[in-house]
Amino acid sequence: MTRTGTVQELAAPLGSVDVGQLVFTRGAAHLTIGVDGSMEDLYRARFEGKVPDIRVDGGTVTVKYRIGLRPPRGDIVLSGRVPWAIRARMGMSHVVADLESLELRGLEISAGASQVEVRLPRPKDEVRVRIGGGASDVELIRPAGVPVRVRVGGGVSQLAIDEFRLGSAGGKTDWRSPDYEQVAGRYDVEIGAGASKVTIRTSEQVVDRLTSSG
């Protein structure tokens, strides 16, 4: 660990690891997650203030925020040389993850996710994304041309998937891109009941939105 004033930096060597897993045992907050394909470390982290407890076991990086303390602002950079799965128990809030250059094996976020933006990579095969119940202000951005299936457990409001808009619905929702069954590289997204303000779009649609608003 390196300390510079109130900033603390951590890292672990990549070594012989061929698959990575990033696990948040007490959720994550005020965090950015990125990828570096040239990095020789398994991960690098930088936090302002009290750093969470971070342990490495093989390719598994476990992050545990400290109880009773306000989560510090920070960023974690993952090695783009190996595929990763990301799992967050106890939800996420105020998290931005740019995973476009990562080979993602799976993404799981437990109940209560809020103010989360994830830029997904172009998958080679089907990749499962699981977001727990009560998700709010969550945006998933995938590459253009990548089909998606979105299932909501029950009770949803302000759901937007590409051109599909749903103000509110009390039952289950199951939506698929027209070419979902024909394309191997796709996302299967499952969201727990009670979701609101969830947006799933392509990077192309984001660019169009920014251009039109400008």
Helices and strands as residue ranges (DSSP letters): E 2-4, E 7-13, E 20-24, E 28-36, E 41-48, E 53-57, E 60-64, E 74-79, E 84-88, E 92-98, E 104-109, E 114-119, E 127-131, E 136-142, E 148-152, E 156-161, E 164-169, E 173-176, G 180-182, E 187-191, E 195-202, H 203-213
